[in-house]
C-alpha cells in the first residue's frame, strides 16, 4: 500500500489499514456510516489521509461514485 498513489475502497479493512499507514485513501460510504466516519463531512479525525464519499440517501451509490469520479478527474488533471 505504501507504494500506491491512491487507494479507493469501501469501508473495509483495506480502508482502515491505508488510513493507519497514512496512505491517501478514498472511501465509499453508505448513508448510515460507521461511527469512525461520523455522519457528515468528507474527512475523519481518525485518518487524516482519508477522504470520504457518502451516499446522500439510502441506495444512492450513483451520487457517491459520481462525486468520486469528479474528484479523481480533478486530481489527475492537477497532477498531469
Short mmCIF file of the C-alpha atoms (twelve columns), coordinates in Angstrom:
data_MODEL
# 
_entry.id   MODEL 
# 
loop_
_atom_site.group_PDB 
_atom_site.id 
_atom_site.type_symbol 
_atom_site.label_atom_id 
_atom_site.label_alt_id 
_atom_site.label_comp_id 
_atom_site.label_asym_id 
_atom_site.label_seq_id 
_atom_site.Cartn_x 
_atom_site.Cartn_y 
_atom_site.Cartn_z 
_atom_site.pdbx_PDB_model_num 
ATOM 1  C CA . UNK A 1  0.000   0.000  0.000   1 
ATOM 2  C CA . UNK A 2  2.802   2.416  0.758   1 
ATOM 3  C CA . UNK A 3  3.738   2.327  -2.951  1 
ATOM 4  C CA . UNK A 4  0.261   3.361  -4.150  1 
ATOM 5  C CA . UNK A 5  -0.630  6.927  -5.164  1 
ATOM 6  C CA . UNK A 6  -4.254  6.472  -4.082  1 
ATOM 7  C CA . UNK A 7  -6.477  3.676  -2.831  1 
ATOM 8  C CA . UNK A 8  -10.223 3.780  -3.492  1 
ATOM 9  C CA . UNK A 9  -12.280 1.293  -1.498  1 
ATOM 10 C CA . UNK A 10 -15.393 0.723  0.537   1 
ATOM 11 C CA . UNK A 11 -15.491 0.620  4.339   1 
ATOM 12 C CA . UNK A 12 -13.366 -2.489 4.795   1 
ATOM 13 C CA . UNK A 13 -10.130 -3.467 6.468   1 
ATOM 14 C CA . UNK A 14 -8.388  -2.029 3.407   1 
ATOM 15 C CA . UNK A 15 -9.662  1.452  4.276   1 
ATOM 16 C CA . UNK A 16 -8.569  1.180  7.892   1 
ATOM 17 C CA . UNK A 17 -5.108  -0.175 7.070   1 
ATOM 18 C CA . UNK A 18 -4.491  2.510  4.431   1 
ATOM 19 C CA . UNK A 19 -5.676  5.199  6.840   1 
ATOM 20 C CA . UNK A 20 -3.465  3.842  9.604   1 
ATOM 21 C CA . UNK A 21 -0.463  3.883  7.268   1 
ATOM 22 C CA . UNK A 22 -1.193  7.446  6.164   1 
ATOM 23 C CA . UNK A 23 -1.680  6.339  2.558   1 
ATOM 24 C CA . UNK A 24 -4.098  8.508  0.541   1 
ATOM 25 C CA . UNK A 25 -7.395  6.627  0.582   1 
ATOM 26 C CA . UNK A 26 -10.879 7.479  -0.626  1 
ATOM 27 C CA . UNK A 27 -13.697 5.548  0.998   1 
ATOM 28 C CA . UNK A 28 -17.150 4.967  -0.444  1 
ATOM 29 C CA . UNK A 29 -19.692 5.021  2.398   1 
ATOM 30 C CA . UNK A 30 -23.352 4.103  2.625   1 
ATOM 31 C CA . UNK A 31 -25.727 6.725  4.031   1 
ATOM 32 C CA . UNK A 32 -25.511 5.445  7.654   1 
ATOM 33 C CA . UNK A 33 -21.774 5.049  8.071   1 
ATOM 34 C CA . UNK A 34 -19.666 3.508  10.835  1 
ATOM 35 C CA . UNK A 35 -19.094 5.856  13.816  1 
ATOM 36 C CA . UNK A 36 -15.423 6.430  12.929  1 
ATOM 37 C CA . UNK A 37 -16.598 8.352  9.867   1 
ATOM 38 C CA . UNK A 38 -19.247 10.383 11.708  1 
ATOM 39 C CA . UNK A 39 -22.477 11.110 9.835   1 
ATOM 40 C CA . UNK A 40 -21.441 14.005 7.643   1 
ATOM 41 C CA . UNK A 41 -18.416 15.633 6.098   1 
ATOM 42 C CA . UNK A 42 -15.696 14.308 3.839   1 
ATOM 43 C CA . UNK A 43 -12.999 13.638 6.427   1 
ATOM 44 C CA . UNK A 44 -12.468 11.845 9.720   1 
ATOM 45 C CA . UNK A 45 -10.158 12.830 12.564  1 
ATOM 46 C CA . UNK A 46 -9.095  9.198  12.887  1 
ATOM 47 C CA . UNK A 47 -7.383  9.071  9.479   1 
ATOM 48 C CA . UNK A 48 -6.056  12.410 8.141   1 
ATOM 49 C CA . UNK A 49 -5.117  10.879 4.753   1 
ATOM 50 C CA . UNK A 50 -8.687  9.682  4.148   1 
ATOM 51 C CA . UNK A 51 -11.387 11.337 2.055   1 
ATOM 52 C CA . UNK A 52 -14.980 10.182 2.377   1 
ATOM 53 C CA . UNK A 53 -17.606 9.901  -0.354  1 
ATOM 54 C CA . UNK A 54 -21.083 9.285  1.038   1 
ATOM 55 C CA . UNK A 55 -24.447 8.203  -0.253  1 
ATOM 56 C CA . UNK A 56 -26.739 11.211 0.245   1 
ATOM 57 C CA . UNK A 57 -29.663 8.820  0.778   1 
ATOM 58 C CA . UNK A 58 -30.114 5.036  1.026   1 
ATOM 59 C CA . UNK A 59 -29.227 3.097  -2.138  1 
ATOM 60 C CA . UNK A 60 -27.922 6.190  -3.968  1 
ATOM 61 C CA . UNK A 61 -24.499 4.880  -4.921  1 
ATOM 62 C CA . UNK A 62 -24.583 6.800  -8.214  1 
ATOM 63 C CA . UNK A 63 -24.183 10.148 -6.436  1 
ATOM 64 C CA . UNK A 64 -21.297 8.893  -4.307  1 
ATOM 65 C CA . UNK A 65 -19.480 7.403  -7.304  1 
ATOM 66 C CA . UNK A 66 -20.145 10.494 -9.437  1 
ATOM 67 C CA . UNK A 67 -18.548 12.659 -6.726  1 
ATOM 68 C CA . UNK A 68 -15.539 10.333 -6.511  1 
ATOM 69 C CA . UNK A 69 -15.148 10.305 -10.298 1 
ATOM 70 C CA . UNK A 70 -15.250 14.107 -10.467 1 
ATOM 71 C CA . UNK A 71 -12.649 14.328 -7.681  1 
ATOM 72 C CA . UNK A 72 -10.442 11.744 -9.422  1 
ATOM 73 C CA . UNK A 73 -10.578 13.624 -12.731 1 
ATOM 74 C CA . UNK A 74 -9.658  16.837 -10.919 1 
ATOM 75 C CA . UNK A 75 -6.769  15.062 -9.150  1 
ATOM 76 C CA . UNK A 76 -5.435  13.605 -12.412 1 
ATOM 77 C CA . UNK A 77 -5.644  16.988 -14.157 1 
ATOM 78 C CA . UNK A 78 -3.851  18.652 -11.236 1 
ATOM 79 C CA . UNK A 79 -1.028  16.109 -11.234 1 
ATOM 80 C CA . UNK A 80 -0.845  15.809 -15.007 1 
# 
